[in-house]
Amino acid sequence: MMFALAAVAAVAVLLLPFLIRLGKGVMDVEEAVLPDDAQGIPGRTVEMVTLIPFDGIQAILEPEFVTAGEARVWMDPSEQVLGLSIGGERHAYPISMLSRHEIVNDFVGGTPVAVTW
């Protein structure tokens, strides 16, 4: 696990100069003022860096579902899902899919829902 995290961090460090050169909303830097905290540590000004622009991760707006039998073909039996049941209707959202899209707008049991990760 540590190796995977180190590899991701290394890739991020290698890509950062490229992303900075791209500009045009790819990297946004703004200042934020942190207040004094409860332990008496004085506040300070920090830079907040955003690498993904607003709406840079597309939501799933019209999800398509398969039966459990069909899902067994492409999903690992131990793969985690976020499950939702409303009014007797049940939907399962694979965490692997939510990690790439983060938001699914859906209707479950006739109720509009936003599934977020």
C-alpha positions as CSV (number, residue, x, y, z in Angstrom):
1,M,0.0,0.0,0.0
2,M,2.8,2.4,0.9
3,F,4.5,1.7,-2.5
4,A,1.2,2.6,-4.3
5,L,0.9,5.8,-2.4
6,A,4.5,6.7,-3.1
7,A,4.1,6.0,-6.8
8,V,1.0,8.2,-7.0
9,A,2.8,11.0,-5.1
10,A,5.8,10.6,-7.5
11,V,3.6,10.9,-10.6
12,A,1.8,14.0,-9.1
13,V,5.2,15.6,-8.5
14,L,6.3,14.9,-12.0
15,L,3.1,16.2,-13.6
16,L,2.9,19.4,-11.5
17,P,5.3,21.5,-13.6
18,F,3.4,20.4,-16.8
19,L,0.1,21.3,-15.3
20,I,1.4,24.7,-14.1
21,R,2.6,25.4,-17.7
22,L,-0.8,24.5,-19.1
23,G,-2.5,27.3,-17.1
24,K,-6.0,28.4,-18.3
25,G,-7.8,27.1,-15.2
26,V,-5.9,23.9,-14.8
27,M,-4.2,25.2,-11.7
28,D,-5.8,27.8,-9.5
29,V,-4.0,29.3,-6.5
30,E,-5.7,31.5,-3.9
31,E,-4.9,32.7,-0.5
32,A,-6.9,31.7,2.6
33,V,-6.5,33.1,6.1
34,L,-6.6,30.6,8.9
35,P,-7.8,32.0,12.2
36,D,-6.1,31.5,15.6
37,D,-6.9,28.0,16.8
38,A,-8.2,26.9,20.2
39,Q,-4.7,26.0,21.5
40,G,-3.5,29.6,21.0
41,I,-1.5,28.9,17.8
42,P,-1.7,32.1,15.8
43,G,-3.5,32.2,12.4
44,R,-1.7,32.4,9.2
45,T,-2.1,32.9,5.5
46,V,-1.8,29.8,3.3
47,E,-2.1,29.1,-0.4
48,M,-4.8,26.7,-1.6
49,V,-4.0,25.0,-4.9
50,T,-6.7,23.5,-7.1
51,L,-5.4,21.3,-9.9
52,I,-8.8,20.2,-11.3
53,P,-10.9,23.0,-12.6
54,F,-14.5,23.5,-11.6
55,D,-16.6,20.7,-13.0
56,G,-13.4,18.9,-14.0
57,I,-14.8,15.6,-12.9
58,Q,-18.0,14.7,-14.8
59,A,-21.0,13.5,-12.9
60,I,-23.0,10.5,-14.1
61,L,-26.3,12.0,-15.1
62,E,-28.2,9.0,-16.5
63,P,-26.8,5.9,-14.8
64,E,-27.4,2.5,-16.4
65,F,-27.7,-0.6,-14.2
66,V,-27.2,-4.3,-14.8
67,T,-28.6,-7.3,-12.9
68,A,-26.4,-8.9,-10.1
69,G,-25.8,-11.8,-12.5
70,E,-24.5,-9.5,-15.2
71,A,-22.3,-7.6,-12.8
72,R,-20.6,-10.9,-11.7
73,V,-19.0,-11.0,-15.1
74,W,-17.0,-7.8,-14.7
75,M,-17.0,-7.1,-10.9
76,D,-14.8,-8.9,-8.4
77,P,-16.9,-10.6,-5.7
78,S,-15.1,-8.6,-3.0
79,E,-15.6,-5.2,-4.7
80,Q,-17.3,-2.7,-2.5
81,V,-20.5,-0.8,-3.5
82,L,-22.5,2.0,-2.0
83,G,-26.0,0.7,-1.7
84,L,-29.2,2.7,-1.6
85,S,-32.8,1.4,-1.1
86,I,-35.9,3.7,-1.3
87,G,-39.5,2.5,-1.6
88,G,-38.4,-1.1,-2.3
89,E,-36.1,-0.1,-5.2
90,R,-32.4,-0.9,-4.7
91,H,-29.4,0.5,-6.6
92,A,-25.7,-0.4,-6.0
93,Y,-23.0,2.0,-7.1
94,P,-19.5,0.4,-7.4
95,I,-16.9,2.4,-5.4
96,S,-14.5,2.0,-8.3
97,M,-16.9,3.9,-10.5
98,L,-17.6,6.5,-7.9
99,S,-13.9,7.1,-7.4
100,R,-13.7,8.2,-11.0
101,H,-16.9,10.3,-11.2
102,E,-17.6,11.2,-7.5
103,I,-21.3,12.1,-8.2
104,V,-24.2,10.2,-9.6
105,N,-27.5,11.9,-10.1
106,D,-30.2,9.2,-10.0
107,F,-33.8,8.4,-9.1
108,V,-34.4,5.6,-6.6
109,G,-37.9,4.7,-5.7
110,G,-39.1,7.8,-7.5
111,T,-37.0,10.1,-5.3
112,P,-34.2,12.2,-6.9
113,V,-30.9,11.5,-5.2
114,A,-27.3,12.7,-5.5
115,V,-24.9,9.8,-4.7
116,T,-21.5,11.3,-3.8
117,W,-18.1,9.8,-2.9
